[in-house]
Every structure is written in structure tokens, then in C-alpha cells.
Amino acid sequence: MSVVARARSEFAYASGFVRMLGRVTPVAKARDRVWPDVVADLAARFGDRPALISEEESLTYADYHRRGNRYARWAMAHGVKKGDCVALFMANRAEYLAIWLGIARAGGVVALVNTNLTGPSLAHCVNIVAPKHVIVGSDLAAAFATARPAITGAPTVWSHGPSEAGERLDLLIERTDDADIPAGERPALTIEDRCLFIYTSGTTGLPKAANINHYRVQAIMNGFSAAMNATKDDRMYVALPLYHTSGGVLAVGTVLTVGGSVVIARKFSAGRFWDDIAGYKCTLFQYIGELCRYLVNSPPHPKERQHAIRLASGNGLRPDIWVPFQSRFGIPKILEWYAATEGNAAIFNFDDRPGSIGRVPRWIRHRFPIKVVRTDLDTGEMLRGPDGRAIECAPDEVGEMISEILNDPSKPAQRFEGYADPVATAKKIATDVSTPGDRWFRTGDLVRKDALGYFYFIDRIGDTFRWKGENVATSEVSEALGVYPGIATPNVYGVAVPGREGRAGMAALTCTTDIDLDGLSRHLDAQLPAYAKPVFLRLKSDIEVTGTFKLKKVDLVGEGFDPSRLADPVFFLHPVEKRYVRLDPDLYAAIVSGEIRL
């Protein structure tokens, strides 16, 4: 890197980090100021300016605040006390954000439930947070019905819109007062109080509910707003789900905290993306890598360069897509970053280095203590030296990223609030890493750091793989397969598909009888979210195990799904026929070439 390039890079990082610390540090110091208080102030400042825009409704800042008052009154009238949970199972729309604002104002904790879930996995996500109430969007009533028999604790179910799920909350809200609730009637809240549960798959098992307190909500919003240098004139386009931190907290908070507007799409559509961007005059949008790949692989759109976008923010933009994406669509700046819902490791790529998730300059490492350490990829155990301390990786050596856990206002990014399950929380913490008694968050992510200090994401440790922007836990898929009649042993893993981000689900199966694949497909539809349903099935006579009877996956992953290399029959979930069909060389070639898009 030339002297001039290095100077520009240092200036970009200095500017970005100084802005972020200037916005986030005061949040940690204002202990009694929570997000509902911020919204009340924003309403007073920005009143009639548009805050939230969606197909169903649009809310000004004043509307957003007053709708929150209605939901706060509803929650308080129906027994929601400080710390009580309400689960929200609803598709993207402006009202979604008003609902959780109001419940938070009443002191409640809102569990933002993944709208792709059905059956046992949906019931699990409801049960682990033990809600007093569940709010179900009317269009998701059928999905919720598949989980209802397995839901414990008897929460009261409310329907938002006409459905059989429960009493109509939307009608009740229209009859509820929207005036400010006197301070004496509201619970006293601090930034340490829990605000949200946001679900993450983690490295193994079913989804975990991450604790998001009021500090973390505001820190995420203000930190990323500063990183993007957002102003009241910005409009953020959000096509990611609002139940994710990236879409529902980070993206919306980027502009709401400064008086800008959020344009909320019900879901991502490559066909309407540029129409929305141009039509709503958006200046920012939030991405995941797969979204960018969809757009690059889409036919030309007449408005794909007729936009006012000044910056795209997100994570997972791979090097092979970065330059074509930025060039084709004329994106002036891309802010790639690394962070996790529950984690405390945050890295930013402020200087547009394609493929990198960013770096932490030497002069600010004391504020963002992050290491890359050697880890046994078979066991997931952190490797330690003779002194018992973790072994840091050399430049370009792949290892696990870890980040020190601190509760220090001068290092606000280093907090870790854990999960609803304390056992799951304990598993993410490593101790005595560098000094006796220190505590570090284990990201479970493999990265490498080059000689210049730039980090690059490599993969996840363990069995979990990402597909269509979601983490797929192999244990969950295995359980769904294992209960189907005739399946003896399922072994689930992810395989690379040329031209696609992440890995597609594949399951090697040993069976005691012939399997009705159409029946199996219907069974999996009822048991799993769509992104977790295996794309490929491989029927085997036996499954190899280790000496400790653990299923071997490495060889299976390497063998992939090419039928010409495999003696076993392989079946493919055809996206047009919506059923498993025998994979032959012609179908394989069509998948690899991109003619058949998964």
C-alpha cells in the first residue's frame, strides 16, 4: 500500500471511529434515557416529518410516538409489567416498529420472531421466552397454527388483522388513547433493562434468544448512524426482515436517530428493488451479500442507475460480487462491516477494500480489543499454549475471532448481554485468554487477518451453515428428518453451489424402507422454515462415524452433489416442480451454470 493510500485509509478510519464514539459513548452515560424517551424527543423535534413508510401505512415522527402510546396502554392494561415478554410474529410494515416501541415503553420485552418459522421450531422460539402475549399478523395465522399445539405456558394470542388466531388487536388499538402516559404511571427504566429478544441460530442447535437491552438498541442505532454519517435528509430502504437486528434495529435506527425516513419493503424483490429505490428517493440501503448477488444476476432494470443512493451498508458481500455490484449500479460507497446480534465484536471497512470486513487500526485497538486465535476445527476447542493462554494466529492464518468482554463506558462496543438461556451464554465465553480472569466472547467465526491488519471472513466453526441469509442448524434439520418413518440415520451438512453465497443444505440418509419423497417433502415443510429444508438428499447404505460415534461430515462435504462422482442416488429439490427429483448430469449442469436458480 502506497504512502498516500495508507494516509487516506487512516483518515477514513479515524473519521469513522471518532464519529461512532462521539455518538455511542453518551448513550452509556445517560442511564435513564431509553429508546421510547428518545422517540418522544424526536417527535417533538421532527413532528410531521415522515419517519416510517410502508405499503400498509406511513407514520410521521409524531404518529410513531403516538402509536407507541396506544400499544403501551394496551400492554399495561393487559398485565404486562416491567420485564414481561410479548412475542411479535408479523411481517414487515411500519406498524411493526410502533408495536415494539409501545410495549418497550410499558416496560415489556418484545421477542421478534422469525416469520419463516413453522411447527416445532416456531413453538421452540415462543417457549424459550415465556411470553404473556403473542401478537400474530393475520397473514401468518396459518403458520402459527402449526406451532400452537406445542406452545407451553398458555400465552394470550392476539391477531393483528382478521384471522382465527385470536382477538383483533388492531381494532382494539384504534379505540385506545394515544396521549402521553404520565411519568408516574410508567415503569422506571434504565439502559440496563431488557428491551428485545432477537433470535440467532448460533453455532449449533435450535435458535437462541439474544438479550438486547436498551443500551444495546441505542448503541447499535447510533453507532451505525455515525458510521454512515447519516442526516435528516437521508432515506433508508429496508428490504431485510424487521425481526433481524440488521433490518429492524440497525437500518431503521441509522436514520430515525437523526430525523430521516425509513422505507420498509414487505420483503426483498429483485424486480421491484430499483423501482422502490428511485420512487422513494432513497439515499441508503441495507444489504446482505445474497441480496447483492441477486441484483447482479438479475436482468437490466431501467432505473438501476437512476437513483440517489450515496451508500450501501451491510455484510457478507463477497469479493467476486463487490466490484461488479458497485460498478454496474453506480454505488458511490459501500460500507461493509462485521457484527453479530448478540456479539461484541464490531469491525468496519471504512476504506472500500473489496472483500474485507474491515480492520481495527493500531491506535484504537485498546478501545476494540479483538484477537484471532487458533482453534481445533474438529472439536471447536480453543487451543492454548504451555502457559494456558490462547495462541494468537500469525498474519493470514485462519482462526476464530474473539472479542474481550468489558462493561466500560469508554469501550461501549465490548459489552455482551448473553441469551435468555444462561447455559447458552456460558458457552460463548472464554476465560483466562490473555490474563488471569479476563473474559472473551467467542464469535464462532473463522477469519484471517493479513499483514496490513485487514480481516476477511472465512467460515463458521461447527455444523451450522448459512443459506439464503439465514443460519441453518444441522441438529434441527436432523431431528425433523429422523422422526420420518423409514429414515434410520440422517447426516446433515452444507455444500457449496457455484455462484451462490453460503452453502445449500444436503442430507445423507440411511433408510430401513423405501422412502416416499413427496411425503417427506410435505413433512419437512411442516417441520422446518423454507431456508432450512435440504436442497439435496443422498441415499446411502451406511453412514460413517468416528470412534466416539460422531457422524463424519468432512468427506461428504468434499464430495458435494455431483452425481457423476457419487455411486449413491442423489435427489434435488426442484424449484419449479417443488418436489425432490432424481439428480442427473443434465440437471447438475443446469444448476452449476445457473440455468436452474436455487
C-alpha positions in Angstrom: 0.0 0.0 0.0 1.4 3.4 -1.0 2.0 6.2 1.5 -0.9 8.2 0.0 -3.3 5.2 0.1 -2.2 4.4 3.7 -2.9 8.1 4.7 -6.3 8.0 3.1 -7.1 4.8 4.8 -6.1 6.1 8.2 -8.1 9.2 7.7 -11.2 7.2 6.8 -10.9 5.0 9.9 -10.1 8.0 12.2 -13.2 9.9 10.9 -15.4 6.8 11.2 -14.4 5.7 14.7 -14.4 9.3 16.1 -17.9 9.8 14.8 -19.1 6.5 16.3 -17.5 7.0 19.7 -19.0 10.5 19.8 -22.5 9.1 19.3 -22.3 5.9 21.4 -20.4 7.0 24.5 -23.1 9.4 25.7 -25.6 6.5 25.5 -23.7 4.6 28.1 -23.6 7.6 30.4 -27.3 8.6 30.1 -28.5 5.6 32.1 -32.2 6.6 32.5 -32.7 7.5 28.8 -34.2 4.6 26.9 -35.4 4.3 23.3 -39.0 5.3 24.0 -37.7 8.5 25.6 -35.6 9.2 22.5 -38.7 8.7 20.3 -40.6 11.2 22.4 -37.9 13.8 21.9 -37.7 13.0 18.1 -41.5 13.5 17.8 -41.1 16.9 19.5 -38.3 17.9 17.1 -39.4 16.4 13.8 -43.2 16.1 14.3 -44.7 15.9 10.8 -41.6 14.7 9.0 -42.1 11.1 7.6 -40.5 8.5 9.9 -41.7 5.1 8.7 -43.1 4.4 5.2 -44.6 1.1 4.1 -47.4 -0.1 1.8 -49.8 -0.6 4.6 -49.3 2.7 6.4 -46.9 5.6 6.8 -46.1 7.3 10.1 -44.7 10.7 10.9 -42.5 11.1 13.9 -45.5 12.3 15.8 -47.6 9.4 14.6 -44.8 6.9 15.5 -44.7 8.3 19.1 -48.5 8.3 19.5 -49.0 4.8 18.1 -46.4 3.7 20.6 -48.5 5.3 23.3 -51.5 3.2 22.2 -49.6 -0.1 22.4 -48.1 0.9 25.7 -51.6 1.5 27.2 -52.8 -1.8 25.7 -49.8 -3.7 27.2 -50.2 -2.1 30.7 -54.0 -2.7 30.7 -53.4 -6.4 29.9 -50.9 -7.2 32.7 -47.6 -6.5 31.0 -45.2 -5.5 33.8 -41.5 -4.5 33.6 -39.6 -7.4 32.2 -42.6 -9.4 30.9 -42.3 -10.7 27.4 -44.6 -10.2 24.4 -43.8 -12.2 21.2 -44.3 -10.5 17.9 -44.9 -12.7 14.8 -45.6 -10.2 12.0 -44.4 -9.3 8.5 -42.5 -6.1 7.7 -44.6 -2.9 7.9 -44.4 0.4 9.7 -46.8 -0.7 12.4 -44.3 -3.4 13.5 -41.9 -0.8 14.8 -44.7 1.1 16.6 -45.8 -2.1 18.3 -42.4 -2.9 19.9 -41.9 0.7 20.7 -45.1 0.8 22.8 -44.5 -2.5 24.6 -41.0 -1.3 25.4 -42.5 1.9 26.8 -44.7 -0.1 29.1 -41.5 -1.9 30.3 -42.2 -5.1 28.4 -39.7 -7.1 26.3 -40.6 -7.9 22.7 -39.5 -11.2 21.2 -39.1 -10.6 17.4 -40.0 -14.0 16.0 -38.7 -15.1 12.6 -41.7 -15.1 10.2 -40.2 -18.1 8.2 -40.7 -20.5 11.1 -43.4 -23.1 11.5 -44.2 -26.1 13.6 -41.7 -27.2 16.3 -39.1 -24.6 15.6 -41.6 -21.8 15.9 -43.0 -23.3 19.1 -39.5 -23.5 20.5 -38.8 -19.8 19.9 -42.0 -18.9 21.6 -41.5 -21.2 24.6 -37.9 -20.2 25.4 -39.0 -16.6 26.1 -42.2 -17.5 28.0 -44.4 -14.6 26.7 -47.5 -13.4 28.4 -49.0 -12.5 25.0 -48.3 -13.4 21.3 -49.2 -11.0 18.5 -49.8 -12.7 15.2 -50.1 -10.9 11.9 -53.2 -12.2 10.1 -51.3 -13.4 7.1 -49.2 -15.6 9.4 -52.1 -17.2 11.3 -51.8 -20.5 9.4 -48.1 -20.8 10.1 -48.8 -20.0 13.8 -51.5 -22.7 13.9 -48.8 -25.4 13.1 -46.9 -24.4 16.3 -49.8 -23.7 18.6 -50.3 -27.3 20.0 -46.7 -27.3 21.1 -46.7 -23.9 22.8 -46.4 -24.0 26.6 -47.4 -21.5 29.2 -50.8 -20.6 27.7 -50.0 -17.1 26.5 -52.9 -14.9 25.2 -52.8 -14.8 21.4 -53.9 -11.6 19.6 -54.5 -11.3 15.9 -53.4 -8.2 14.0 -55.9 -8.2 11.2 -58.8 -10.6 10.6 -57.9 -14.3 11.4 -58.8 -17.1 13.7 -55.6 -16.7 15.7 -57.1 -14.5 18.5 -58.9 -11.3 19.4 -58.4 -8.4 17.0 -55.6 -6.2 18.5 -55.7 -3.8 15.6 -59.3 -2.9 16.2 -58.7 -2.5 20.0 -55.8 -0.2 19.3 -57.9 2.1 17.3 -60.1 2.7 20.3 -57.1 3.3 22.6 -56.0 6.7 23.8 -52.7 8.0 22.1 -51.9 10.7 24.6 -48.7 10.6 26.5 -48.7 8.4 29.6 -47.9 10.3 32.8 -44.4 9.5 34.0 -45.8 8.3 37.3 -47.8 5.6 35.6 -44.9 4.3 33.5 -42.2 1.9 34.9 -38.8 3.4 35.7 -36.4 2.0 33.0 -32.7 2.2 32.5 -30.4 1.2 29.7 -29.6 -2.0 31.6 -33.2 -3.2 31.3 -34.0 -5.7 28.6 -35.8 -4.3 25.5 -35.9 -7.1 22.9 -35.2 -10.8 22.3 -33.7 -11.3 18.8 -33.1 -14.8 17.7 -29.9 -16.3 16.4 -29.1 -19.8 15.5 -25.6 -19.7 17.0 -23.2 -22.5 16.1 -25.4 -25.5 16.9 -28.9 -26.3 17.9 -32.2 -24.5 17.7 -32.4 -20.7 17.7 -31.3 -18.9 20.8 -32.9 -15.7 22.1 -30.3 -13.0 22.5 -30.8 -10.4 25.2 -30.9 -6.9 23.7 -31.1 -4.3 26.4 -32.0 -0.6 25.9 -28.3 0.3 25.9 -27.6 -2.1 23.0 -30.6 -0.9 21.0 -29.4 2.7 21.1 -25.7 1.8 20.7 -26.4 -0.1 17.5 -28.6 2.6 16.2 -26.3 5.5 17.0 -23.1 3.7 16.1 -24.2 2.7 12.6 -25.8 6.1 12.1 -22.4 7.7 12.8 -20.6 5.1 10.7 -22.8 6.1 7.7 -22.7 9.8 8.6 -26.5 9.9 8.3 -28.5 13.1 8.4 -32.2 14.1 8.4 -32.1 14.2 4.6 -31.4 10.5 4.3 -33.9 7.8 3.4 -33.0 4.3 4.3 -34.5 1.4 2.2 -35.1 -1.7 4.2 -36.0 -4.9 2.4 -34.4 -7.2 5.1 -36.8 -8.6 7.7 -37.5 -6.4 10.7 -37.1 -9.4 13.1 -33.3 -9.3 12.3 -31.0 -6.9 14.1 -29.7 -5.7 10.7 -33.1 -4.7 9.3 -35.1 -4.0 12.4 -32.7 -2.1 14.6 -29.5 -1.1 12.8 -31.0 0.1 9.5 -34.1 1.8 10.9 -32.1 3.4 13.7 -29.5 4.8 11.3 -31.9 7.4 10.1 -34.5 7.6 12.8 -31.9 8.9 15.3 -31.2 11.9 13.1 -34.7 12.7 11.7 -34.5 10.8 8.5 -37.0 8.4 6.9 -37.2 4.6 6.7 -38.8 3.0 3.6 -39.9 -0.5 4.6 -40.5 -3.2 1.9 -42.6 -6.2 2.9 -39.8 -8.4 1.6 -36.9 -8.3 -0.9 -37.8 -8.4 -4.6 -35.1 -8.0 -7.2 -37.8 -7.0 -9.7 -39.1 -4.0 -7.7 -35.9 -3.1 -5.8 -34.8 -0.2 -8.1 -38.4 1.0 -8.6 -38.6 1.4 -4.9 -35.2 3.0 -4.5 -35.9 5.5 -7.3 -39.5 6.1 -6.5 -39.0 6.8 -2.8 -35.8 8.7 -3.5 -33.7 6.6 -1.1 -30.2 7.6 -0.3 -29.2 4.5 1.7 -30.0 0.8 1.7 -29.1 -2.1 3.9 -27.9 -5.4 2.3 -26.7 -8.9 3.0 -24.4 -10.4 0.4 -27.0 -12.6 -1.1 -29.2 -9.6 -1.8 -26.4 -8.1 -3.9 -25.8 -11.3 -5.7 -29.5 -11.5 -6.7 -29.3 -8.0 -8.1 -26.1 -8.6 -10.0 -27.7 -11.8 -11.5 -30.9 -10.0 -12.5 -31.7 -8.7 -15.9 -31.0 -5.0 -16.6 -33.5 -2.6 -15.0 -34.2 0.8 -16.5 -33.8 2.5 -13.1 -30.8 0.7 -11.8 -28.6 3.7 -12.2 -31.4 6.4 -11.9 -31.1 6.6 -8.1 -29.9 8.9 -5.3 -28.1 6.2 -3.4 -24.9 7.5 -1.7 -24.0 4.5 0.4 -24.9 0.8 0.8 -24.3 -0.8 4.2 -24.2 -4.4 5.1 -22.2 -7.6 5.5 -21.4 -10.7 3.5 -20.6 -9.0 0.2 -18.1 -11.4 -1.3 -15.1 -10.2 -3.4 -16.5 -11.8 -6.6 -19.6 -9.7 -6.4 -18.3 -6.5 -4.8 -16.8 -4.8 -7.9 -19.4 -5.9 -10.4 -22.2 -4.7 -8.0 -20.6 -1.4 -7.3 -19.8 -0.7 -10.9 -23.0 -1.9 -12.6 -25.3 0.0 -10.2 -23.1 3.1 -9.7 -23.0 2.8 -5.9 -20.7 5.6 -4.7 -19.7 3.9 -1.4 -20.1 0.5 0.2 -19.8 0.2 4.0 -19.1 -3.5 4.7 -18.9 -4.4 8.3 -18.8 -7.4 10.7 -21.0 -7.7 13.7 -23.4 -10.2 15.3 -26.8 -9.8 17.0 -25.5 -10.9 20.4 -21.8 -10.4 19.9 -19.4 -7.6 21.0 -17.0 -7.7 18.0 -17.6 -4.9 15.5 -15.3 -4.2 12.6 -15.9 -1.7 9.8 -14.4 -1.4 6.3 -14.3 2.3 6.1 -11.9 2.5 3.1 -13.7 0.4 0.5 -11.3 -2.6 0.4 -13.2 -5.2 -1.6 -13.8 -8.5 0.3 -12.6 -7.3 3.6 -14.9 -7.0 6.7 -12.6 -4.2 7.9 -9.8 -3.5 10.3 -9.0 -2.0 13.7 -6.2 0.5 13.4 -3.4 0.1 15.9 -4.1 3.5 17.5 -7.7 2.4 18.5 -7.1 -1.3 19.4 -7.3 -0.5 23.1 -11.0 0.5 22.5 -11.8 -2.6 20.4 -9.8 -5.5 21.8 -10.2 -8.3 19.2 -7.9 -11.3 18.6 -7.8 -14.1 16.1 -6.8 -17.3 17.9 -6.1 -20.9 16.9 -9.0 -23.3 17.3 -9.4 -27.0 16.8 -12.0 -27.1 14.0 -13.0 -30.7 14.8 -13.7 -30.1 18.4 -14.3 -26.3 18.4 -11.9 -26.0 21.4 -9.7 -23.0 21.6 -6.0 -24.1 21.5 -3.7 -22.9 24.3 0.0 -22.7 24.8 2.1 -24.1 27.7 1.2 -21.1 29.8 -2.5 -21.9 29.4 -3.2 -18.8 27.3 -4.8 -18.7 23.9 -2.5 -18.8 20.9 -2.8 -15.9 18.5 -2.7 -16.6 14.8 0.0 -15.3 12.6 -0.9 -13.0 9.6 -3.0 -14.8 7.1 -3.5 -17.8 9.4 -7.2 -18.7 9.8 -8.5 -18.8 13.3 -11.5 -17.9 15.4 -12.3 -14.2 16.1 -12.8 -13.4 19.8 -13.5 -10.1 21.5 -12.9 -9.1 25.1 -16.0 -8.6 27.3 -16.0 -5.3 29.2 -18.6 -3.1 30.7 -16.8 0.2 30.4 -18.4 3.4 29.1 -15.1 4.2 27.3 -15.3 0.9 25.4 -19.0 0.7 24.7 -18.8 -1.9 21.9 -17.4 -4.5 24.2 -20.5 -5.5 26.2 -22.0 -8.9 26.0 -25.6 -9.3 27.3 -25.9 -13.1 26.6 -29.1 -15.1 25.8 -32.3 -15.9 27.6 -30.7 -19.3 28.4 -27.7 -18.9 30.8 -26.2 -22.2 29.7 -26.0 -20.9 26.1 -24.5 -17.7 27.4 -21.7 -19.5 29.3 -20.8 -21.5 26.2 -19.9 -18.3 24.3 -17.5 -17.0 26.9 -13.8 -18.0 27.1 -11.8 -17.0 30.2 -8.1 -16.6 31.0 -7.3 -15.9 27.4 -4.6 -13.3 27.8 -4.5 -12.6 31.5 -6.0 -14.4 34.6 -9.7 -13.7 35.0 -10.3 -12.0 31.6 -13.4 -12.9 29.7 -13.8 -13.0 25.9 -16.7 -13.6 23.6 -16.3 -16.5 21.2 -17.8 -15.5 17.8 -17.6 -19.0 16.4 -16.5 -17.4 13.1 -13.3 -18.2 11.3 -11.4 -15.2 9.9 -7.9 -14.3 8.8 -6.1 -11.1 9.3 -3.5 -10.1 6.7 -0.2 -8.3 7.3 -1.9 -4.9 6.9 -4.5 -5.7 9.6 -7.5 -6.3 7.3 -9.9 -9.0 8.4 -11.5 -11.5 6.0 -14.4 -13.8 6.8 -13.8 -17.4 6.1 -16.5 -19.7 7.6 -18.4 -20.7 10.7 -17.0 -23.2 13.2 -19.1 -26.3 13.7 -22.0 -27.6 11.8 -24.1 -24.5 11.2 -24.1 -23.1 7.7 -25.7 -20.1 6.1 -28.2 -20.4 3.3 -30.3 -17.5 1.8 -29.0 -15.2 4.5 -30.1 -17.5 7.4 -28.2 -19.8 9.8 -29.2 -23.4 9.4 -28.6 -25.6 12.4 -28.0 -29.2 11.2 -29.3 -30.6 14.5 -32.7 -29.1 13.9 -32.8 -30.5 10.3 -31.6 -33.9 11.5 -34.3 -34.0 14.1 -37.0 -33.3 11.5 -35.6 -36.0 9.2 -35.1 -38.5 12.0 -38.7 -38.7 13.0 -39.9 -39.5 9.5 -40.9 -43.2 9.0 -38.2 -45.3 7.4 -35.2 -42.9 8.0 -32.6 -44.6 10.2 -29.8 -42.1 10.3 -29.7 -38.6 8.9 -26.4 -36.7 8.4 -26.9 -33.1 7.5 -24.3 -30.7 6.2 -23.9 -27.8 3.7 -22.4 -28.0 0.2 -21.0 -25.2 -1.9 -23.0 -24.3 -5.1 -21.2 -22.4 -7.7 -22.4 -18.8 -8.0 -24.3 -18.9 -4.7 -23.5 -17.4 -1.3 -23.4 -19.7 1.7 -24.0 -23.5 1.4 -27.0 -25.4 0.4 -28.4 -28.0 2.8 -27.7 -31.6 1.9 -28.6 -34.7 3.9 -27.1 -38.2 3.6 -29.7 -40.7 4.7 -29.7 -44.4 5.6 -33.2 -45.9 5.4 -34.9 -49.0 6.7 -37.5 -49.0 3.9 -38.2 -47.2 0.6 -38.9 -43.5 1.3 -41.9 -41.6 0.0 -40.0 -38.5 -1.1 -43.2 -36.5 -1.8 -44.4 -37.3 1.7 -41.0 -36.4 3.2 -41.1 -33.1 1.4 -44.5 -32.3 2.9 -43.3 -33.4 6.3 -40.3 -31.1 6.1 -42.5 -28.2 5.0 -44.4 -28.6 8.3 -41.3 -29.0 10.4 -38.8 -26.5 9.1 -38.5 -23.0 7.8 -38.1 -23.0 4.0 -34.4 -22.0 4.1 -33.6 -25.0 6.3 -35.2 -27.6 4.1 -32.4 -29.7 2.4 -31.9 -28.9 -1.2 -30.2 -32.3 -1.8 -30.8 -35.8 -0.4 -28.2 -38.6 -0.8 -29.4 -42.1 -0.1 -26.6 -44.3 1.4 -26.3 -47.9 2.7 -24.4 -46.8 5.7 -23.2 -43.6 7.5 -19.6 -43.4 8.7 -19.0 -42.4 12.3 -15.9 -41.6 14.4 -14.5 -43.7 17.2 -16.8 -41.8 19.6 -19.8 -42.4 17.3 -20.0 -38.8 15.9 -21.1 -38.5 12.4 -18.4 -37.8 9.8 -19.2 -34.9 7.6 -15.9 -33.6 6.1 -15.7 -36.2 3.3 -19.4 -35.8 2.5 -18.9 -32.0 2.2 -16.0 -32.5 -0.1 -17.8 -35.0 -2.3 -20.6 -32.5 -2.9 -23.6 -33.3 -5.0 -22.2 -34.1 -8.5 -24.0 -37.4 -9.5 -21.1 -38.4 -11.8 -18.8 -38.6 -8.7 -21.2 -40.5 -6.5 -22.3 -44.1 -6.6 -25.3 -43.2 -4.3 -28.6 -41.8 -5.8 -29.0 -38.1 -5.2 -32.2 -36.2 -5.2 -32.7 -32.5 -5.8 -35.5 -30.1 -4.6 -36.5 -28.8 -7.9 -37.6 -25.1 -7.6 -40.2 -25.3 -10.4 -41.7 -28.7 -9.6 -41.5 -28.1 -5.8 -40.5 -31.7 -5.2 -37.5 -33.9 -4.9 -36.4 -35.3 -8.3 -33.5 -37.6 -9.2 -30.4 -35.6 -10.0 -28.8 -36.5 -13.3 -25.8 -34.9 -15.1 -28.0 -32.6 -17.1 -29.8 -31.2 -14.0 -26.4 -30.9 -12.3 -25.0 -28.9 -15.2 -28.1 -26.6 -15.2 -27.6 -25.9 -11.5 -23.8 -25.3 -11.8 -24.3 -23.0 -14.8 -27.0 -21.0 -13.1 -29.7 -22.0 -15.6 -31.6 -23.5 -12.6 -31.5 -20.9 -9.8 -31.9 -22.2 -6.3 
